[in-house]
Amino acid sequence: MASTVSDENYNAGTGVLATAWALTAAAIVVMSLRVVAKFKISKFNVDDVVMILALVLLISSAACVTIAVQAGHARNAVITHDQEVRSIKFYLLAQSLGIISCTVGRIAFIMYLRRLVPLQWKTRIALLILLGLQPPVNVVPVLLIFAGCKDIRAVFDYSITGVYCLPPRILITYSYFQGAFNTATDFYLATFPIYSFWSLQLRLRIKIVLLCLLSMGLFAMVASIIKTVKLRSLNQPGDPTIKQDQLLHWAYIEAGLVVITSSIPCLRPLFIAMAKDFSSSPRPTYELTPTFGHSHSHTRSRVTSRTHTYVRGDGNDGWGDGDSTRQILGETRGGITKETTVTVRNELSA
């Protein structure tokens, strides 16, 4: 099929492939470092496994993008009918795998935040709702793509006529809703840790570092907004293998950024350990309580004595699931131990 684009030299396929594989390579590097960091602290969790699944889906999407471009997607060329069908088929597969990769990545990040951040009951409910809505909201567009026609061959082959297919406006309208939902989700996940961490008794520098790490999802939010804007290409006349190249471009950017930005906060313990290997000066560690108290209307005071152990030196982390703030600080055990007994006055629940 000859493209209707006036520029005979138009070829966006190279740019799409460069973006796809550059982000894939970056995601593989970041995920590898995440796995190393988690094994270093002997704490490999379910969210890590889920994020690896998101990476596998991302790689599969990049492979489909490659096949689609090789068949003629996103470039002005005279291609055969079979090439056109192949291009559309793998373009839609790439889009679908990218959507699912984004969904799995967000689920993994929500699971990570639920273990990590001190949460009030309202926040826990909000995260549970977001966790439960991710699969149904994001799977519907995939179903609309592949089940939109009674004969699935008509989805890939536009020469097949006489087959009932859903009006394109249904997919387009729902995709706008999906884009708005994912954008709002990214914004919430990137901003709510600000409130949660700001109340902790940490140095300002530590708070800023933590908030920057956990707020990197804002980059994925921007990609989601741009991808949503590009949805208008679904309703444009002409060759879909060219008209929708920017939509595929930004869909993949969104998927890659979700995997990368959701994994970067897990790398801090590894960077701390590397800094200690290259520095002879001791670095302070912080002992934080493993659980966070709840406010009640009636309290009473009691003077208690507590013994705190501060650790300096190299060693492996032994984070527990409840020891949430120590997780992100990358506290270590072993080395020189200093034991200090202090007396504090606590406001305890009645």
NULO-85436 format. One line per field, with one value per residue (C-alpha): residue number from 0; residue in three letters; x, y, z. Coordinates in pm, whole numbers, padded with zeros to 5 digits. Layout:
<nodes>
num (NUM	...)
residuo (Ala	...)
X (X	...)
Y (Y	...)
Z (Z	...)
</nodes>
This chain:
<nodes>
num (0	1	2	3	4	5	6	7	8	9	10	11	12	13	14	15	16	17	18	19	20	21	22	23	24	25	26	27	28	29	30	31	32	33	34	35	36	37	38	39	40	41	42	43	44	45	46	47	48	49	50	51	52	53	54	55	56	57	58	59	60	61	62	63	64	65	66	67	68	69	70	71	72	73	74	75	76	77	78	79	80	81	82	83	84	85	86	87	88	89	90	91	92	93	94	95	96	97	98	99	100	101	102	103	104	105	106	107	108	109	110	111	112	113	114	115	116	117	118	119	120	121	122	123	124	125	126	127	128	129	130	131	132	133	134	135	136	137	138	139	140	141	142	143	144	145	146	147	148	149	150	151	152	153	154	155	156	157	158	159	160	161	162	163	164	165	166	167	168	169	170	171	172	173	174	175	176	177	178	179	180	181	182	183	184	185	186	187	188	189	190	191	192	193	194	195	196	197	198	199	200	201	202	203	204	205	206	207	208	209	210	211	212	213	214	215	216	217	218	219	220	221	222	223	224	225	226	227	228	229	230	231	232	233	234	235	236	237	238	239	240	241	242	243	244	245	246	247	248	249	250	251	252	253	254	255	256	257	258	259	260	261	262	263	264	265	266	267	268	269	270	271	272	273	274	275	276	277	278	279	280	281	282	283	284	285	286	287	288	289	290	291	292	293	294	295	296	297	298	299	300	301	302	303	304	305	306	307	308	309	310	311	312	313	314	315	316	317	318	319	320	321	322	323	324	325	326	327	328	329	330	331	332	333	334	335	336	337	338	339	340	341	342	343	344	345	346	347	348	349)
residuo (Met	Ala	Ser	Thr	Val	Ser	Asp	Glu	Asn	Tyr	Asn	Ala	Gly	Thr	Gly	Val	Leu	Ala	Thr	Ala	Trp	Ala	Leu	Thr	Ala	Ala	Ala	Ile	Val	Val	Met	Ser	Leu	Arg	Val	Val	Ala	Lys	Phe	Lys	Ile	Ser	Lys	Phe	Asn	Val	Asp	Asp	Val	Val	Met	Ile	Leu	Ala	Leu	Val	Leu	Leu	Ile	Ser	Ser	Ala	Ala	Cys	Val	Thr	Ile	Ala	Val	Gln	Ala	Gly	His	Ala	Arg	Asn	Ala	Val	Ile	Thr	His	Asp	Gln	Glu	Val	Arg	Ser	Ile	Lys	Phe	Tyr	Leu	Leu	Ala	Gln	Ser	Leu	Gly	Ile	Ile	Ser	Cys	Thr	Val	Gly	Arg	Ile	Ala	Phe	Ile	Met	Tyr	Leu	Arg	Arg	Leu	Val	Pro	Leu	Gln	Trp	Lys	Thr	Arg	Ile	Ala	Leu	Leu	Ile	Leu	Leu	Gly	Leu	Gln	Pro	Pro	Val	Asn	Val	Val	Pro	Val	Leu	Leu	Ile	Phe	Ala	Gly	Cys	Lys	Asp	Ile	Arg	Ala	Val	Phe	Asp	Tyr	Ser	Ile	Thr	Gly	Val	Tyr	Cys	Leu	Pro	Pro	Arg	Ile	Leu	Ile	Thr	Tyr	Ser	Tyr	Phe	Gln	Gly	Ala	Phe	Asn	Thr	Ala	Thr	Asp	Phe	Tyr	Leu	Ala	Thr	Phe	Pro	Ile	Tyr	Ser	Phe	Trp	Ser	Leu	Gln	Leu	Arg	Leu	Arg	Ile	Lys	Ile	Val	Leu	Leu	Cys	Leu	Leu	Ser	Met	Gly	Leu	Phe	Ala	Met	Val	Ala	Ser	Ile	Ile	Lys	Thr	Val	Lys	Leu	Arg	Ser	Leu	Asn	Gln	Pro	Gly	Asp	Pro	Thr	Ile	Lys	Gln	Asp	Gln	Leu	Leu	His	Trp	Ala	Tyr	Ile	Glu	Ala	Gly	Leu	Val	Val	Ile	Thr	Ser	Ser	Ile	Pro	Cys	Leu	Arg	Pro	Leu	Phe	Ile	Ala	Met	Ala	Lys	Asp	Phe	Ser	Ser	Ser	Pro	Arg	Pro	Thr	Tyr	Glu	Leu	Thr	Pro	Thr	Phe	Gly	His	Ser	His	Ser	His	Thr	Arg	Ser	Arg	Val	Thr	Ser	Arg	Thr	His	Thr	Tyr	Val	Arg	Gly	Asp	Gly	Asn	Asp	Gly	Trp	Gly	Asp	Gly	Asp	Ser	Thr	Arg	Gln	Ile	Leu	Gly	Glu	Thr	Arg	Gly	Gly	Ile	Thr	Lys	Glu	Thr	Thr	Val	Thr	Val	Arg	Asn	Glu	Leu	Ser	Ala)
X (00000	00138	00124	-00072	00190	00328	00691	00830	01128	00913	01051	00961	01027	01393	01304	01040	01287	01558	01321	01185	01519	01691	01419	01425	01801	01768	01489	01699	01994	01779	01598	01928	02054	01727	01767	02127	02019	01741	01965	02232	01989	01838	01489	01341	00966	00657	00659	01004	00871	00574	00807	01020	00702	00641	00993	00934	00618	00811	01076	00803	00646	00980	01014	00668	00756	01064	00862	00600	00861	01035	00698	00655	00510	00582	00754	00648	00701	00518	00444	00249	-00088	00064	00322	00047	-00148	00168	00255	-00090	-00101	00231	00162	-00154	00030	00300	00037	-00142	00174	00277	-00056	-00029	00334	00226	-00052	00172	00439	00193	00061	00417	00483	00161	00260	00603	00454	00217	00517	00736	00548	00384	00017	-00302	-00610	-00754	-00437	-00435	-00792	-00705	-00410	-00620	-00880	-00614	-00464	-00801	-00892	-00566	-00645	-01006	-00953	-00647	-00752	-01071	-00888	-00703	-01034	-01187	-00894	-00896	-01264	-01397	-01489	-01682	-01406	-01069	-00905	-01088	-00897	-00570	-00691	-00882	-00965	-01212	-01560	-01906	-01794	-01951	-01702	-01757	-01753	-01399	-01536	-01603	-01233	-01126	-01365	-01269	-00899	-00935	-01088	-00810	-00544	-00704	-00724	-00359	-00247	-00436	-00293	00064	00008	-00133	00141	00409	00271	00115	00455	00530	00270	00364	00738	00734	00606	00890	01179	01442	01699	01571	01831	01712	01349	01426	01619	01338	01069	01266	01311	00946	00814	00989	00658	00574	00779	00553	00254	00377	00424	00072	-00069	00111	00004	-00356	-00337	-00202	-00513	-00675	-00467	-00695	-00969	-00756	-00803	-00517	-00264	-00279	00074	00194	-00078	-00042	00338	00348	00086	00302	00609	00460	00285	00623	00782	00510	00558	00936	00923	00678	00922	01230	01095	00921	01247	01489	01383	01492	01850	01936	02074	02303	02433	02493	02691	02895	02965	03091	03325	03484	03489	03698	03491	03211	02857	02574	02292	01949	01739	01370	01081	00939	00580	00404	00157	-00207	-00371	-00649	-00866	-00735	-00367	-00158	00207	00462	00834	01020	01377	01483	01808	01894	02167	02338	02547	02836	03024	02951	02698	02375	02040	01780	01470	01137	00812	00697	01028	00925	01129	01452	01401	01437	01719	01922	02032	02306	02395	02733	03060	03112	02814	02742	02473	02305	02035	01805	01498	01205	00850	00592	00231	00076	-00270	-00507)
Y (00000	00339	00597	00916	01127	01386	01357	01057	01042	01030	00767	00788	00419	00471	00721	00490	00201	00418	00537	00190	00014	00301	00296	-00083	-00086	00175	-00027	-00345	-00166	-00011	-00338	-00527	-00277	-00312	-00689	-00651	-00399	-00624	-00931	-00724	-00644	-00995	-00860	-00963	-00896	-00967	-00615	-00688	-00997	-00799	-00526	-00787	-00903	-00542	-00535	-00860	-00711	-00397	-00600	-00794	-00465	-00344	-00666	-00614	-00252	-00377	-00624	-00358	-00107	-00371	-00442	-00076	00097	00469	00516	00623	00328	00110	-00213	-00524	-00608	-00879	-00632	-00385	-00650	-00759	-00398	-00324	-00654	-00603	-00233	-00322	-00596	-00345	-00099	-00365	-00500	-00144	-00081	-00401	-00323	00018	-00143	-00408	-00147	00077	-00220	-00306	00054	00068	-00256	-00105	00213	00017	-00149	00155	00471	00539	00528	00642	00430	00670	00645	00266	00254	00492	00277	-00038	00125	00229	-00119	-00280	-00042	-00075	-00411	-00349	00012	-00071	-00409	-00275	-00092	-00413	-00598	-00322	-00347	-00723	-00796	-00492	-00690	-01014	-01144	-01066	-01064	-00741	-00575	-00613	-00632	-00324	-00489	-00721	-00571	-00674	-00751	-00565	-00367	-00130	00239	00382	00658	00398	00305	00668	00793	00519	00571	00934	00818	00563	00829	01066	00789	00690	01052	01110	00787	00890	01232	01086	00824	01089	01350	01174	01065	01435	01453	01114	01176	01543	01467	01223	01326	01322	01573	01807	01675	01318	01421	01601	01301	01061	01282	01333	00958	00877	01163	01062	00919	01274	01208	00914	01139	01390	01108	00986	01333	01363	01013	01098	01407	01194	00974	01206	01031	00727	00922	01072	00950	00798	00524	00417	00278	00639	00850	00674	00666	00940	00760	00448	00661	00818	00500	00332	00629	00609	00234	00266	00555	00368	00078	00299	00564	00304	00114	00400	00447	00087	00166	00396	00121	00010	00364	00404	00080	00190	00528	00355	00138	00448	00661	00613	00854	00707	00780	00826	00578	00642	00429	00477	00305	00020	00124	00454	00547	00637	00939	00902	01149	01052	01016	00980	01041	00795	00821	00524	00431	00290	00153	00244	00078	00282	00099	00219	00014	-00228	-00508	-00634	-00479	-00679	-00485	-00616	-00541	-00321	-00138	00088	00401	00214	00037	00346	00486	00176	00123	-00134	-00379	-00503	-00316	-00090	-00075	00212	00155	00457	00457	00759	00852	00989	01096	00938	01024	00677	00575	00536)
Z (00000	-00093	00177	00126	00304	00062	00175	-00011	00225	00539	00777	01145	01198	01279	01553	01697	01711	01865	02138	02204	02239	02422	02688	02694	02750	03027	03189	03178	03342	03615	03680	03702	03959	04148	04165	04284	04549	04676	04696	04868	05149	05134	05074	04739	04751	04544	04397	04253	04075	03941	03812	03634	03461	03352	03206	03016	02866	02774	02593	02412	02305	02169	01970	01818	01735	01550	01343	01265	01145	00935	00771	00680	00986	01028	00693	00347	00120	-00126	00059	-00028	00120	00337	00469	00554	00747	00928	01012	01156	01348	01525	01579	01768	01960	02056	02175	02378	02540	02623	02792	02995	03085	03217	03417	03573	03647	03830	04027	04134	04242	04445	04618	04690	04837	05059	05224	05231	05317	05655	05566	05733	05686	05424	05218	05244	05113	04829	04725	04742	04516	04266	04281	04213	03929	03734	03563	03454	03342	03130	02992	02832	02548	02461	02444	02232	01989	01933	01994	01814	01504	01476	01249	01411	01067	00992	01277	01084	00724	00611	00278	00451	00425	00533	00889	01178	01385	01673	01578	01625	01850	02124	02148	02116	02386	02628	02556	02661	02989	03034	02970	03220	03481	03439	03446	03771	03915	03833	03987	04309	04346	04290	04530	04829	04973	05024	05300	05442	05469	05562	05911	05987	06209	05937	05821	05551	05306	05358	05311	04988	04850	04937	04790	04468	04429	04494	04279	03959	03839	03733	03418	03336	03403	03143	02889	02965	02899	02565	02462	02546	02327	02042	02056	01805	01538	01574	01398	01120	00761	00570	00623	00991	00973	00938	01098	01434	01460	01725	01932	01935	02010	02324	02435	02451	02629	02893	02940	02966	03212	03438	03472	03512	03751	03967	04014	04080	04449	04514	04413	04703	04931	04649	04594	04968	04978	04674	04834	05148	04941	04787	05101	05413	05621	05832	05723	05971	05986	06123	06352	06291	06460	06252	06301	06302	06571	06526	06677	06934	07120	07464	07551	07862	07929	08049	08094	07952	07885	07554	07426	07068	06868	06600	06348	06136	05883	05606	05621	05478	05546	05726	05649	05758	05581	05865	05897	05617	05658	05733	05401	05188	05399	05333	05694	05744	06015	06128	06184	06486	06721	06957	07219	07377	07643	07645	07842	07649	07729	07505	07447	07454	07357	07646)
</nodes>
